[in-house]
Amino acid sequence: MRLLYKYLIILSFLSVPAWAHKPSDSYLTLKVEGASINGQWDIALRDLDHTIGLDTNNDGDITWGEVKAKHKDIADYAMAHLLIAADGILCPAKISEHLIDNHSDGAYAVMKFSADCAAEPTKLELDYDLFFTVDPQHKGLLNLVYQGQSSTAIFSPDKAKQSFELKAVSKWQQFTDYVVHGVQHIWKGFDHILFLLSLLLPAVLVLANKKWQPTGSFRAAFIDVLKIVTAFTLAHSITLTLATLGLISLPSRFVESTIAASIVLAAANNVWPIFQGKRWMVAFFFGLIHGFGFASVLADLGLPQGALILALVGFNLGVEIGQLAIVSVFLPLAYLARKTWIYQRVIFVAGSLIIVALAGTWLIERAFNMSILPFKV
C-alpha cells in the first residue's frame, strides 16, 4: 500500500502539455452601454468539434486553419442558441471578430459581437441553450456588466431562460450572489464532497488492535470532525485567497490530478490505515490544493473588480455553508448507524473502496487527458 500511495502521488505530478478533465463550460460576457450590448463568447474547441466537427482531417489536432474555415458554422451554431431581448424586444446580434484564446483547460474559440436594441434596456432577457441537447451538464457562465458593475449567472438546462433588471448592483447583492455560487459549487463538486466524506467516515469509529470499533462518545466523534473541517477550511481559504488575488498560480492539470489523488489516499486510508489520528493533517495538506480548484471556479464566474474582496469572502462563506450542511446531516446519521453491519461493512469499507475506484479513474483521466467515465465532474 505504501508503494501504491507513492505511485498515486507521483502520477498526480505528471506535467505533459494537456488540459484537465473538466465539465463543459462556456464564458459569456455582456457589457450594456446605452442601447448597445457588446459581447464576448468563449466556447471550448473540444465542444465545438464534438458538435459541428472542426478537426476535418481527423488527426486529433485542431489547427487555426481548421477553425478559420469553420468561422461561419461556429457563429451560426452559437448564435442560434442565444437570444438577447431588451424589455421584450429582440436585439439582433452581429459577429464582429473571431479569435482563439487559451483557458486553463484548453483552447477556446472567441467570438466578439454586438447587439443593437431599440432603446436602452431596463430589463435584459437571455435565452441560452448551447449544447444542452448533447451535454446536459454543460453550463453557460455569464458576466453581465452595467454601469461599471458586474453581476453573474449560470445557465443550465433547468435555467436556460433568465432575466436581469438593469440597475446599479449593490455590493450586498454581489456578496449574496457569490455566497449562493459557493453553496452551489460545493454541493455539485462531487470530488470535493467525496474527499470530505472519505475523511469523515471513520469519525464515528475507533481503531483498536487493527480493527475498527464503534466509538462510544458522540463528543469524541464531533471533535474529530471539527478538527478535520477546520483544517480543510483553513487550508483551502488560504490558497483560494492567494490564487484569486493572483499571488500564486498552479497548472490546472496538476491541481485537478492532485485533487483526485487526495480522494484516493483519503478513502484508501479507511481500509488500510496509515494516517490514523492524523486525518486533520491530510485534510489541511490536500485542502491547500482543493483551494486552487475553488479559485479556478471563482475566476470563471467573472470577479467584480469593484467588490473583489466581498466576492471572495462571499464565495468562501458559501463553500463553508455548503460543507457544514453536509457535515450536519452526515455526522448524526453516521453516529446512529455506527454499530450496524451496514455502516461498518457496506458504507465504510465497501463505500471507501468504491470511492478509491472512482477517484482512481478520475486521476487517470485528469493525468493523461483521457475520457473513461460516461459522466464528468
Secondary structure, DSSP 8 states (H G I E B T S, - for coil): -HHHHHHHHHHHT---S-------EEEEEEEEETTEEEEEEEEEHHHHHHHH---TT-SS---HHHHHHTHHHHHHHHHTTEEEEETTEE--EEEEEEEEEEETTEEEEEEEEEEE-SS--SEEEEEE-TTTTT-TT-EEEEEEEETTEEEEEEE-GGG-EEEEE-S---HHHHHHHHHHHHHHHHHH-HHHHHHHHHHHGGGGEEEETTEEEE-S-HHHHHHHHHHHHHHHHHHHHHHHHHHHTTS----HHHHHHHHHHHHHHHHHHHHS-SSTT-HHHHHHHHHHHHHHHHHHHHHHH---GGGHHHHHHHHHHHHHHHHHHHHHHHHHHHHHHTTSHIIIIIIIIIHHHHHHHHHHHHHHHHHHT---SSS--
